[in-house]
Amino acid sequence: MKSKWFGASLFMSLLFFVPALAFAEGSGTISYKIDGKPFSYKDAVLEYSPKDGYLTITREEMQEETDPSDPKQKIEVNVGVSLELAAEEKKLVGVHEANSADTMPVYFSWYDFVAEKESKEKVLKDYLASLDGGDEKKQIMRIKIDNFGPAGTVIKGSFSGKLFDEDGTLHEISDGTFAIPRTDVKD
């Protein structure tokens, strides 16, 4: 009887411990909408530099798409997000706002298929929106961090904002959430 309980206990421990350990050491989730278009990823990274006080959330990849004007041609496009926040560890939990990349560098890259103005032909357009060069009275980024703990802790939070792209178009970032294990930068 004792060996059945031991085996069941071992099985239950492994059932709950191994997935938790894998998540703590791996990447986390991040999701958001840009102008209503949803993005969701399971490979986001959160790094914190205790020495410098920088928190960075990143998720980036190159995707290959078919050129709508030439189906035999492939185009590589960058899709991702980068959020950086400078704050002492004890001040990270809470809401942080910025209207300029000087105080909070943020970048969102994505693509869409759009019709050209003259020919109405569908083309692939890549976008990069940030706080770098737009009207500071119209652009904003808000990041709320719900919790913060030592390396391995799953840090949760949310974000939203309005960012300008390189063409001067304002884009809305909404419904942003993340749950990512903290990794410390080796200084």
C-alpha positions in Angstrom: 0.0 0.0 0.0 2.8 2.4 0.9 4.4 2.1 -2.6 1.1 3.0 -4.3 0.8 6.2 -2.4 4.5 7.0 -3.0 4.0 6.4 -6.7 0.8 8.5 -6.8 2.5 11.3 -4.8 5.5 11.3 -7.1 3.3 11.4 -10.2 1.2 14.3 -8.8 4.4 16.2 -7.8 5.9 15.7 -11.3 2.5 16.6 -12.9 2.5 20.1 -11.2 6.2 20.8 -10.6 7.7 20.0 -14.1 5.3 22.3 -16.1 5.8 25.1 -13.5 9.6 24.7 -13.7 9.5 24.7 -17.5 7.5 27.9 -17.5 9.7 29.7 -15.0 12.8 29.0 -17.0 11.2 29.6 -20.4 9.5 32.5 -22.1 6.2 34.1 -21.3 3.1 35.3 -23.0 2.3 38.7 -24.4 -0.8 39.8 -26.3 -2.1 43.1 -27.5 -4.1 44.7 -30.3 -2.9 47.3 -32.8 -5.8 49.3 -34.3 -8.0 46.3 -33.3 -5.8 43.7 -35.0 -4.8 41.0 -32.4 -1.3 39.8 -31.7 -0.4 37.0 -29.3 2.8 35.2 -28.6 4.2 32.6 -26.2 7.9 33.4 -26.5 8.3 36.8 -24.9 11.3 37.6 -22.6 11.5 39.9 -19.6 14.9 41.0 -18.5 15.8 43.1 -15.5 19.2 44.7 -14.8 19.4 45.2 -11.1 22.6 47.3 -11.5 21.1 49.8 -14.0 17.4 49.5 -13.0 16.2 48.7 -16.6 13.3 46.4 -17.3 13.0 45.2 -20.9 10.2 43.2 -22.4 10.9 41.8 -25.9 9.3 39.6 -28.5 10.6 39.6 -32.0 10.8 37.4 -35.1 11.2 37.6 -38.8 8.2 36.2 -40.7 8.1 35.3 -44.4 5.1 36.3 -46.4 4.1 35.9 -50.1 4.3 39.1 -52.1 0.7 39.7 -53.2 1.9 41.2 -56.5 4.2 38.2 -57.3 3.2 35.0 -55.6 6.5 33.4 -56.4 8.3 36.1 -54.4 8.8 35.9 -50.6 9.2 38.9 -48.4 10.7 38.9 -44.9 9.0 41.2 -42.4 9.9 42.0 -38.7 7.1 41.4 -36.2 7.6 42.3 -32.6 7.4 44.5 -29.5 10.1 46.1 -27.3 9.2 47.9 -24.1 11.8 49.4 -21.8 11.3 51.0 -18.4 13.9 52.6 -16.2 13.0 52.4 -12.5 14.4 51.1 -9.2 13.2 47.6 -8.4 11.1 48.8 -5.5 9.3 51.4 -7.7 8.4 49.0 -10.6 5.0 47.8 -9.3 2.4 50.3 -10.4 1.5 52.5 -13.4 4.2 54.1 -15.6 3.4 56.6 -18.4 5.5 58.3 -21.0 5.0 60.6 -24.0 8.5 60.4 -25.3 11.1 57.7 -26.1 13.5 59.7 -23.8 11.6 58.3 -20.8 10.2 55.0 -22.2 11.6 53.5 -25.4 8.8 51.4 -26.9 8.6 49.9 -30.4 5.9 47.8 -32.1 6.5 46.3 -35.5 4.0 44.5 -37.7 2.7 44.3 -41.3 -0.5 44.3 -43.1 -1.8 44.0 -46.7 -3.0 47.3 -48.0 -4.3 48.7 -51.3 -2.1 51.2 -53.1 -3.7 54.5 -53.6 -3.4 54.7 -57.4 -3.6 51.1 -58.6 -5.6 49.6 -55.7 -3.2 46.7 -55.9 -2.6 44.8 -52.6 0.9 45.3 -51.2 2.5 44.2 -48.1 3.3 47.2 -45.8 5.4 47.0 -42.7 5.0 49.3 -39.8 7.1 50.5 -36.9 5.3 52.6 -34.3 7.1 54.2 -31.3 7.3 57.3 -29.1 10.3 58.5 -31.1 9.1 61.4 -33.2 5.4 62.1 -32.9 3.4 64.8 -31.2 3.9 64.3 -27.5 0.5 65.8 -26.8 -1.2 63.0 -28.8 1.1 60.0 -28.1 1.3 58.1 -24.9 2.3 54.7 -23.5 1.1 53.2 -20.2 2.5 50.1 -18.6 1.1 48.7 -15.4 3.2 46.2 -13.5 1.1 44.1 -11.1 3.9 42.3 -9.2 7.6 42.1 -9.2 9.9 39.5 -7.5 13.3 37.8 -7.8 14.5 36.0 -10.9 12.1 33.3 -12.0 9.0 35.1 -10.7 6.3 35.4 -13.3 5.8 39.2 -13.7 2.3 40.2 -14.8 1.0 43.4 -16.1 -0.9 45.3 -18.8 -0.2 48.1 -21.3 -1.9 50.4 -23.8 -1.1 53.5 -25.7 -1.1 55.6 -28.9 2.0 55.6 -31.0 3.0 57.2 -34.3 4.5 55.2 -37.1 7.2 56.4 -39.5 4.6 57.9 -41.8 3.1 60.0 -39.0 -0.1 57.9 -38.6 -1.3 57.4 -35.0 -1.9 53.8 -34.0 -3.8 52.6 -30.9 -2.3 49.8 -28.8 -5.0 48.2 -26.6 -5.7 45.2 -24.5 -2.0 44.6 -23.8 -1.2 41.9 -21.2 1.9 40.0 -20.3 2.9 37.2 -17.9 6.6 36.6 -18.3 9.2 35.0 -16.0 11.9 37.5 -14.8 15.4 36.9 -16.1 18.2 39.0 -14.7 20.8 40.5 -17.0 24.3 39.4 -16.2 26.2 42.6 -15.5 
